Amino acid sequence: MHRGRQEGSKRRFRTGQWVQQEGLYSNDWGDDLLLVQGDLFPSHPQMGETSWTYAGPAVEHLWKPTKSNGHDIGY
């Protein structure tokens, strides 16, 4: 599974292609964007068409909510 994630991170996508895997993507100009499966890779607002590289899973999947009483230490 880890190997597949590494291979996916090396693959480059072009503006206008369909997003196949939800996650964070980086473009040639250093912008990061959260995209979901079924989206189209967008163009850069000033530079036009660009390439995108998978940067990792969506952060919200890794985030854990705080304790119900609002304290991270659980008191």
Summary of the structure (lengths in Angstrom):
residues: 75
radius of gyration: 15.9
end to end distance: 37.3
largest distance: 51.3
contacts: 163
relative contact order: 0.24
helix: 17%
strand: 29%
